[in-house]
Amino acid sequence: AGKKVKVLYYPVGSLPALPTLWDRTNVSNFRQFTGKAPTLSPPWDAWPVITTEQVAFRDFDFGAGALLALSPHPALSS
């Protein structure tokens, strides 16, 4: 059986904005595309969280800051 592929259709004239880049170091569009408020889109196929999953992750706490502090790269570590 083949895989199902979801195809996105955009109405004419409403394609997502794509920045024009002149070279690898071009950052002229940075503020335009990073200054927008983030929006979350719902998952394609939402599923309910069952009790066993909720219990398994009850005490789970994650913060990327802890991982970044361990990074050997000076720009990423605090």
DSSP file (Angstrom, degrees, kcal/mol; ACC not computed):
  #  RESIDUE AA STRUCTURE BP1 BP2  ACC     N-H-->O    O-->H-N    N-H-->O    O-->H-N    TCO  KAPPA ALPHA  PHI   PSI    X-CA   Y-CA   Z-CA
    1    1 A A              0   0    0      0, 0.0     2,-0.1     0, 0.0     0, 0.0   0.000 360.0 360.0 360.0 139.3    0.0    0.0    0.0
    2    2 A G        -     0   0    0      1,-0.1     2,-0.2     0, 0.0     0, 0.0  -0.374 360.0 -99.5 -79.8 160.0    1.3    3.5   -0.8
    3    3 A K        -     0   0    0     -2,-0.1     2,-0.4     1,-0.1    -1,-0.1  -0.521  34.3-116.7 -77.1 145.0    1.7    6.2    1.6
    4    4 A K        -     0   0    0     -2,-0.2     2,-0.5     2,-0.0    -1,-0.1  -0.670  29.4-157.8 -79.4 136.0   -0.9    8.9    1.9
    5    5 A V        -     0   0    0     -2,-0.4     2,-0.6     2,-0.0    -1,-0.0  -0.967   7.6-143.7-118.5 128.9    0.4   12.3    1.0
    6    6 A K        -     0   0    0     -2,-0.5     2,-0.5     2,-0.0    -2,-0.0  -0.815  16.7-157.5 -92.3 126.0   -1.3   15.5    2.2
    7    7 A V        -     0   0    0     -2,-0.6     2,-0.5     2,-0.0    -2,-0.0  -0.879   7.2-141.1-106.4 131.6   -1.2   18.2   -0.4
    8    8 A L        -     0   0    0     -2,-0.5     2,-0.5     2,-0.0    -2,-0.0  -0.792  14.3-162.8 -92.2 129.4   -1.5   21.9    0.6
    9    9 A Y        -     0   0    0     -2,-0.5    -2,-0.0     0, 0.0     0, 0.0  -0.951   2.2-165.1-112.3 128.2   -3.5   24.0   -1.7
   10   10 A Y        -     0   0    0     -2,-0.5     5,-0.1     6,-0.0     3,-0.1  -0.929  26.4-113.8-111.0 134.3   -3.2   27.8   -1.5
   11   11 A P    >   -     0   0    0      0, 0.0     3,-2.2     0, 0.0     4,-0.1  -0.312  51.9 -81.5 -59.7 150.0   -5.7   30.1   -3.1
   12   12 A V  T 3  S+     0   0    0      1,-0.3     0, 0.0     2,-0.1     0, 0.0  -0.287 118.4  17.5 -55.5 132.2   -4.3   32.1   -6.0
   13   13 A G  T 3  S+     0   0    0     -3,-0.1    -1,-0.3     1,-0.0     0, 0.0   0.462 106.0  87.8  85.0   2.2   -2.4   35.1   -4.7
   14   14 A S    <   +     0   0    0     -3,-2.2    -2,-0.1     2,-0.0     3,-0.1   0.077  49.8 142.2-121.3  26.0   -2.1   33.8   -1.1
   15   15 A L        -     0   0    0     -5,-0.1     3,-0.1     1,-0.1    -3,-0.0  -0.308  64.1 -89.8 -61.9 149.8    1.1   31.8   -1.3
   16   16 A P        -     0   0    0      0, 0.0     2,-0.2     0, 0.0    -1,-0.1  -0.292  50.3 -99.1 -59.9 146.5    3.3   32.0    1.8
   17   17 A A        -     0   0    0     -3,-0.1    -3,-0.0     1,-0.0     0, 0.0  -0.488  38.8-165.4 -69.7 131.7    5.8   34.9    1.7
   18   18 A L        -     0   0    0     -2,-0.2     2,-0.1    -3,-0.1    -3,-0.0  -0.981  16.9-127.6-119.4 128.6    9.3   33.8    0.7
   19   19 A P        -     0   0    0      0, 0.0     2,-0.6     0, 0.0    10,-0.0  -0.368  17.2-123.9 -72.8 153.1   12.2   36.1    1.3
   20   20 A T        -     0   0    0     -2,-0.1     2,-0.5     2,-0.0     9,-0.1  -0.872  27.0-162.3 -95.1 124.2   14.6   37.0   -1.5
   21   21 A L        -     0   0    0     -2,-0.6     3,-0.1     1,-0.1     6,-0.0  -0.915  15.7-169.7-111.1 132.4   18.2   36.1   -0.6
   22   22 A W  S    S-     0   0    0     -2,-0.5     2,-0.3     1,-0.3    -1,-0.1   0.835  71.7 -21.3 -88.3 -36.0   21.1   37.6   -2.5
   23   23 A D  S >  S-     0   0    0      0, 0.0     3,-1.4     0, 0.0    -1,-0.3  -0.915  80.4 -77.7-158.8-177.9   23.8   35.4   -1.0
   24   24 A R  T 3  S+     0   0    0     -2,-0.3    -2,-0.0     1,-0.3    -3,-0.0   0.743 126.2  48.0 -64.3 -24.5   24.5   33.2    2.1
   25   25 A T  T 3  S+     0   0    0      2,-0.0     2,-0.4    -4,-0.0    -1,-0.3   0.394  79.4 123.3 -98.9   3.7   25.2   36.2    4.3
   26   26 A N    <   +     0   0    0     -3,-1.4     3,-0.1     1,-0.1     0, 0.0  -0.517  22.0 161.4 -71.0 121.3   22.1   38.3    3.4
   27   27 A V    >   +     0   0    0     -2,-0.4     3,-1.7     1,-0.1     4,-0.4   0.078  33.8 119.0-123.9  21.7   20.0   39.1    6.4
   28   28 A S  T 3  S+     0   0    0      1,-0.3     4,-0.2     2,-0.1     3,-0.2   0.745  79.8  46.1 -63.9 -23.3   18.0   42.0    5.0
   29   29 A N  T 3> S+     0   0    0      1,-0.1     4,-2.0     2,-0.1    -1,-0.3   0.405  82.9 103.6 -96.1   1.5   14.7   40.2    5.6
   30   30 A F  H <> S+     0   0    0     -3,-1.7     4,-1.9     1,-0.2     5,-0.3   0.912  82.5  41.4 -54.6 -53.6   15.5   39.0    9.1
   31   31 A R  H  > S+     0   0    0     -4,-0.4     4,-1.7     1,-0.2    -1,-0.2   0.864 111.3  57.3 -65.6 -35.4   13.4   41.5   11.0
   32   32 A Q  H  4 S+     0   0    0     -4,-0.2    -1,-0.2     1,-0.2    -2,-0.2   0.901 117.1  32.7 -61.9 -40.6   10.5   41.2    8.6
   33   33 A F  H  < S+     0   0    0     -4,-2.0    -1,-0.2    -3,-0.2    -2,-0.2   0.643 123.9  42.7 -96.2 -15.2   10.2   37.4    9.1
   34   34 A T  H  < S+     0   0    0     -4,-1.9    -3,-0.2    -5,-0.3    -2,-0.2   0.560 101.4  68.5-103.8 -10.0   11.2   37.2   12.8
   35   35 A G  S  < S+     0   0    0     -4,-1.7     2,-0.2    -5,-0.3    -2,-0.1   0.513  77.7 102.6 -85.4  -4.4    9.3   40.2   14.1
   36   36 A K  S    S-     0   0    0     -4,-0.1     3,-0.1     1,-0.1    -3,-0.0  -0.506  83.4-103.4 -80.0 147.5    5.9   38.5   13.5
   37   37 A A        -     0   0    0     -2,-0.2     2,-0.1     1,-0.1    -1,-0.1  -0.475  42.1-111.3 -66.9 136.4    4.0   37.1   16.4
   38   38 A P        -     0   0    0      0, 0.0     2,-0.4     0, 0.0    -1,-0.1  -0.415  33.3-165.5 -69.7 144.8    4.3   33.3   16.5
   39   39 A T        -     0   0    0     -2,-0.1     2,-0.4    -3,-0.1    -3,-0.0  -0.988  11.4-139.2-129.7 142.5    1.1   31.3   15.8
   40   40 A L        -     0   0    0     -2,-0.4     0, 0.0     0, 0.0     0, 0.0  -0.825  12.1-152.4-100.2 137.9    0.5   27.6   16.4
   41   41 A S        -     0   0    0     -2,-0.4     3,-0.1     1,-0.0    -2,-0.0  -0.864  26.2-107.3-106.7 145.6   -1.3   25.5   13.9
   42   42 A P        -     0   0    0      0, 0.0    -1,-0.0     0, 0.0     4,-0.0  -0.309  42.4 -96.1 -67.7 153.6   -3.3   22.5   15.0
   43   43 A P        -     0   0    0      0, 0.0     3,-0.4     0, 0.0     0, 0.0  -0.290  29.3-118.1 -65.9 155.9   -1.9   19.1   14.2
   44   44 A W  S    S+     0   0    0      1,-0.3     2,-0.6    -3,-0.1     0, 0.0   0.954 107.1  24.0 -58.4 -50.8   -3.1   17.3   11.1
   45   45 A D  S    S-     0   0    0      2,-0.0    -1,-0.3    -3,-0.0     2,-0.2  -0.860  82.7-159.2-121.7  95.7   -4.5   14.4   13.0
   46   46 A A        -     0   0    0     -2,-0.6    -2,-0.0    -3,-0.4     0, 0.0  -0.474  10.3-172.6 -73.8 143.1   -5.3   15.3   16.6
   47   47 A W        -     0   0    0     -2,-0.2     2,-0.1     3,-0.0    -2,-0.0  -0.980  26.9-105.3-134.8 149.5   -5.6   12.5   19.1
   48   48 A P        -     0   0    0      0, 0.0     2,-0.6     0, 0.0     0, 0.0  -0.411  31.3-118.0 -72.5 148.6   -6.7   12.5   22.7
   49   49 A V        -     0   0    0     -2,-0.1     2,-0.1     4,-0.0     0, 0.0  -0.779  33.6-141.8 -85.1 121.4   -4.1   12.2   25.4
   50   50 A I    >>  -     0   0    0     -2,-0.6     4,-2.2     1,-0.1     3,-0.6  -0.445  20.3-108.3 -85.6 160.9   -4.9    9.0   27.3
   51   51 A T  H 3> S+     0   0    0      1,-0.2     4,-2.6     2,-0.2     5,-0.2   0.860 116.5  55.6 -56.7 -41.8   -4.6    8.6   31.1
   52   52 A T  H 3> S+     0   0    0      1,-0.2     4,-2.1     2,-0.2    -1,-0.2   0.875 109.9  46.7 -63.6 -35.8   -1.5    6.4   30.9
   53   53 A E  H <> S+     0   0    0     -3,-0.6     4,-1.7     2,-0.2    -1,-0.2   0.909 111.3  51.6 -69.3 -41.3    0.3    9.0   28.8
   54   54 A Q  H  < S+     0   0    0     -4,-2.2    -2,-0.2     1,-0.2    -1,-0.2   0.905 112.2  46.3 -61.4 -41.9   -0.7   11.7   31.2
   55   55 A V  H >< S+     0   0    0     -4,-2.6     3,-1.3     1,-0.2     4,-0.3   0.900 108.6  55.9 -67.3 -41.5    0.5    9.7   34.2
   56   56 A A  H 3< S+     0   0    0     -4,-2.1     3,-0.2     1,-0.3    -1,-0.2   0.831 116.7  35.5 -61.6 -32.6    3.8    8.9   32.4
   57   57 A F  T >< S+     0   0    0     -4,-1.7     3,-1.4     1,-0.2    -1,-0.3   0.217  83.2 113.9-106.2  14.4    4.6   12.5   31.8
   58   58 A R  T <  S+     0   0    0     -3,-1.3    -1,-0.2     1,-0.3    -2,-0.1   0.891  87.6  30.8 -54.7 -46.9    3.1   13.9   35.1
   59   59 A D  T 3  S+     0   0    0     -4,-0.3     2,-0.3    -3,-0.2    -1,-0.3   0.238  90.0 129.1 -98.7  13.5    6.5   15.1   36.5
   60   60 A F    <   +     0   0    0     -3,-1.4     2,-0.4     2,-0.0    -3,-0.1  -0.522  28.5 171.5 -74.2 131.4    8.1   15.8   33.2
   61   61 A D        -     0   0    0     -2,-0.3     2,-0.4     2,-0.0    -2,-0.0  -0.985   5.6-177.5-140.9 127.4    9.7   19.3   33.0
   62   62 A F        +     0   0    0     -2,-0.4     2,-0.4     4,-0.0     3,-0.0  -0.987  11.0 171.9-133.0 136.2   11.9   20.4   30.1
   63   63 A G    >>  -     0   0    0     -2,-0.4     3,-1.2     1,-0.1     4,-0.6  -0.971  26.5-147.4-139.8 125.6   13.7   23.6   29.5
   64   64 A A  H 3> S+     0   0    0     -2,-0.4     4,-2.4     1,-0.3     3,-0.4   0.734  91.2  78.6 -64.5 -21.2   16.1   24.0   26.5
   65   65 A G  H 3> S+     0   0    0      1,-0.2     4,-2.0     2,-0.2    -1,-0.3   0.858  88.5  55.4 -56.3 -37.4   18.3   26.3   28.7
   66   66 A A  H <> S+     0   0    0     -3,-1.2     4,-0.7     1,-0.2    -1,-0.2   0.888 110.1  45.3 -64.4 -39.0   19.8   23.4   30.5
   67   67 A L  H >< S+     0   0    0     -4,-0.6     3,-0.6    -3,-0.4     4,-0.5   0.899 111.3  52.0 -70.8 -40.3   20.9   21.8   27.3
   68   68 A L  H >< S+     0   0    0     -4,-2.4     3,-1.1     1,-0.2    -2,-0.2   0.855 103.3  58.7 -65.4 -33.7   22.3   25.1   25.9
   69   69 A A  H 3< S+     0   0    0     -4,-2.0    -1,-0.2     1,-0.3    -2,-0.2   0.788 104.9  51.4 -65.6 -26.3   24.3   25.6   29.0
   70   70 A L  T << S+     0   0    0     -4,-0.7    -1,-0.3    -3,-0.6    -2,-0.2   0.541  84.5 115.7 -85.6  -7.8   26.1   22.3   28.4
   71   71 A S    <   -     0   0    0     -3,-1.1     6,-0.1    -4,-0.5    -3,-0.0  -0.383  60.7-147.5 -67.0 135.7   26.9   23.2   24.8
   72   72 A P  S    S+     0   0    0      0, 0.0    -1,-0.1     0, 0.0    -4,-0.0   0.638  74.1  99.2 -75.4 -12.9   30.7   23.5   24.0
   73   73 A H  S >> S-     0   0    0      1,-0.1     4,-1.8    -5,-0.1     3,-1.3  -0.636  72.3-143.4 -78.3 124.5   29.9   26.2   21.5
   74   74 A P  T 34 S+     0   0    0      0, 0.0    -1,-0.1     0, 0.0    -3,-0.0   0.788  97.6  56.8 -60.7 -29.0   30.5   29.7   23.1
   75   75 A A  T 34 S+     0   0    0      1,-0.2    -2,-0.0     3,-0.0    -4,-0.0   0.758 113.6  39.9 -73.5 -22.6   27.6   31.3   21.3
   76   76 A L  T <4 S+     0   0    0     -3,-1.3    -1,-0.2    -8,-0.0     2,-0.2   0.734 100.0  80.3 -98.6 -26.0   25.2   28.8   22.7
   77   77 A S     <        0   0    0     -4,-1.8    -8,-0.2     1,-0.1    -7,-0.1  -0.514 360.0 360.0 -83.9 152.4   26.5   28.4   26.3
   78   78 A S              0   0    0     -2,-0.2    -1,-0.1   -13,-0.2    -9,-0.1   0.458 360.0 360.0 -94.6 360.0   25.6   30.9   28.9
